[in-house]
């Protein structure tokens, strides 16, 4: 629940609580807050255990799609596209293409003749075309 709260935020909350509640009521408010969080955790774990007991092996079948959704939630758009559309191959995004060496022509096939004959001499220049 408070996994994203750092030490700086905690100190800020204590200072704000000290100013708002005062030094007399602040320890009681902290005790009440920690007790409420502990009670909520116990309630949630009890509900989870009760569901697991009632559903049996079907509980894992329900949790599997939720786990997949949690994995997708943490993905970047690039990672999601790469995983689902490209089967994890991101070589076209990084420019690392697999190249195969050029195969020499076999002796059974004669070399290909050029399609057109090259004119001898310089190529004519057309000023209107450029």
C-alpha positions as CSV (number, residue, x, y, z in Angstrom):
1,X,0.0,0.0,0.0
2,X,2.8,2.4,0.9
3,X,5.4,0.9,-1.3
4,X,5.8,4.1,-3.3
5,X,6.2,6.4,-0.3
6,X,9.8,7.3,0.4
7,X,11.5,8.7,3.5
8,X,11.1,12.3,2.3
9,X,7.3,11.9,2.1
10,X,7.2,10.2,5.5
11,X,9.0,13.0,7.1
12,X,6.7,15.5,5.4
13,X,3.7,13.6,6.7
14,X,5.0,13.6,10.2
15,X,5.8,17.4,10.1
16,X,2.3,18.1,8.7
17,X,0.8,15.9,11.4
18,X,2.8,17.6,14.1
19,X,1.6,21.0,12.9
20,X,-2.1,20.0,12.4
21,X,-2.6,17.6,15.4
22,X,0.0,19.0,17.8
23,X,2.6,17.1,19.8
24,X,0.1,15.7,22.3
25,X,-2.2,13.9,19.8
26,X,0.3,12.9,17.1
27,X,1.5,9.6,18.8
28,X,-2.1,8.5,19.3
29,X,-2.9,9.3,15.6
30,X,0.1,7.3,14.5
31,X,-1.0,4.3,16.7
32,X,-4.5,4.5,15.4
33,X,-3.3,4.6,11.7
34,X,-0.9,1.7,12.1
35,X,-3.7,-0.3,13.9
36,X,-6.2,0.4,11.1
37,X,-3.7,-0.6,8.4
38,X,-2.8,-3.8,10.3
39,X,-6.5,-4.6,10.7
40,X,-7.2,-4.0,7.0
41,X,-4.3,-6.3,6.0
42,X,-5.6,-9.1,8.3
43,X,-9.1,-8.7,6.9
44,X,-7.9,-8.9,3.3
45,X,-5.6,-11.9,4.0
46,X,-8.6,-13.7,5.8
47,X,-10.9,-13.0,2.8
48,X,-8.2,-14.4,0.4
49,X,-7.8,-17.5,2.5
50,X,-11.5,-18.0,2.7
51,X,-11.9,-17.7,-1.1
52,X,-9.0,-20.1,-1.6
53,X,-10.6,-22.7,0.8
54,X,-14.0,-22.4,-0.8
55,X,-12.9,-22.4,-4.5
56,X,-10.1,-24.9,-4.2
57,X,-8.2,-25.4,-7.4
58,X,-10.5,-23.0,-9.3
59,X,-8.9,-20.1,-7.3
60,X,-5.7,-20.5,-9.2
61,X,-7.6,-20.5,-12.4
62,X,-9.1,-17.1,-11.4
63,X,-5.8,-15.7,-10.3
64,X,-4.0,-16.5,-13.6
65,X,-5.8,-14.0,-15.8
66,X,-5.3,-11.4,-13.0
67,X,-1.6,-12.1,-13.0
68,X,-1.4,-11.6,-16.7
69,X,-3.2,-8.3,-16.4
70,X,-0.8,-7.2,-13.8
71,X,2.1,-8.1,-16.1
72,X,0.6,-6.1,-18.9
73,X,0.0,-3.1,-16.6
74,X,3.7,-2.8,-15.9
75,X,4.7,-3.0,-19.6
76,X,5.7,-0.1,-21.7
77,X,3.9,0.3,-25.0
78,X,7.0,-0.8,-26.9
79,X,7.3,-4.0,-24.8
80,X,3.6,-4.8,-25.1
81,X,3.8,-4.4,-28.9
82,X,7.0,-6.5,-29.1
83,X,5.6,-9.3,-27.0
84,X,2.1,-9.6,-28.6
85,X,2.6,-8.6,-32.2
86,X,6.2,-9.6,-32.8
87,X,6.5,-12.6,-30.5
88,X,9.3,-10.9,-28.5
89,X,11.5,-10.1,-31.6
90,X,12.4,-6.5,-31.5
91,X,15.3,-6.6,-33.9
92,X,13.5,-4.3,-36.3
93,X,13.3,-1.7,-33.6
94,X,16.9,-1.9,-32.6
95,X,18.3,-2.2,-36.1
96,X,20.0,-5.6,-35.3
97,X,18.8,-7.6,-38.3
98,X,19.9,-11.1,-38.9
99,X,21.7,-11.3,-42.2
100,X,22.5,-14.5,-44.0
101,X,25.7,-14.7,-46.1
102,X,25.3,-14.5,-49.9
103,X,25.1,-17.9,-51.4
104,X,27.3,-18.4,-54.5
105,X,25.5,-19.4,-57.7
106,X,25.5,-23.1,-58.3
107,X,27.3,-24.5,-61.3
108,X,24.1,-25.8,-62.7
109,X,22.7,-22.3,-63.3
110,X,24.5,-20.1,-65.9
111,X,25.2,-16.5,-64.9
112,X,22.3,-14.1,-65.7
113,X,22.7,-12.0,-68.8
114,X,22.4,-8.2,-68.4
115,X,18.9,-6.9,-69.2
116,X,20.0,-4.1,-71.4
117,X,23.2,-3.3,-73.3
118,X,25.1,-0.3,-71.9
119,X,25.7,2.4,-74.6
120,X,29.3,3.1,-75.4
121,X,30.5,6.6,-74.6
122,X,29.1,9.2,-72.3
123,X,25.5,9.3,-71.2
124,X,23.5,12.0,-72.9
125,X,22.7,15.0,-70.7
126,X,19.2,16.5,-70.6
127,X,19.0,19.9,-69.1
128,X,15.2,19.9,-68.9
129,X,15.1,16.7,-66.9
130,X,17.2,18.1,-64.0
